[in-house]
């Protein structure tokens, strides 16, 4: 990505958010405090998204553990006993 593209993207972000994220001088470019806070939140969000992808890839997101059920005998006889094999 070129420097001009990055500059346009940052300017568009600042315009959208209504807050300056970078302090620009002729000698440097630094994050404002708002920029530091925004960056930290974005990094935390990216970490969460990466974690979700890893869980989804590894198959850990499926059901696991033991399920216990309790019901009246009449419910059991009318619904549970007639459930297809493997459904429960």
N, C-alpha and C positions, 0 to 999 in steps of 0.2 A: 504494500500500500504506500503510495507516495505521500510526502509531507503535506502537499496541498490537499489531498483527499482526507487525511487525518484532520487537518485544520478545519476543513468544511464540516466534517462529521462532528467535531467538538463544538464548533459554532452552532450547528443545528441542535445539538443536545442542550447547550446552554440556553438557546432561544426557547426550546420546548419546555425546559424546566424553569426558566425565568430567573436563574441564578448563575452567576459566573463561577465556573469550576476551576479555571486556570487564571493565574496572575501572570500577565505577559509584560516583559520589559524588553528593551533593545538587547539586553545581554542574557536574559534567562526566561524560562517558563517554569512556574511552580504551581502546585496545587493550592487552592485556597482551602480554608478549614472545611468549607462545605464540600469541596472536591475530595478531601481526605475522607470525610464521613461517607460520601457517596461511594467512593472506591471500596471502602471496607464493607459496606452493605452489598455491593455488587459481587465482591469476591466471596462473601459468605453464601450468597445465592448460587453462584457458580459451583461452589463446593457441594451444596445440597443437591443440585441438579446432577452433578457427576456421581454422587453417591446413589441417587435414584437409578441412574443408568446401570451402575454396577450391580445393584440389587436385582434389577430386572434381567440383566444378562445372566446372572448366576442362578436364577430360578428360585431365589429366596423369598420372592414376593407371594408365592402360593400359600394356600392354607396349610397349617401344620399344627400339631398338638392333638390333644384329646378333647372330644366334644361329649358333653354329658347332656342327656335330655331327660325331661320329666314331663309327664302328661297323665291325664285321667285315663283310666282303662278304656272308656268308650272312645276317646280320641285315638288311642293306640290301635284298637281293633278296627276302626273305620279307615284310618289313613296310613299308619305306620306299617301294619301287616300287609297292606296292598301295594306298598311302594316297590318299584322295580328293583331287582337285585343289583347291588352296587350303588344305588342312589343314596344310601345312607352311610 
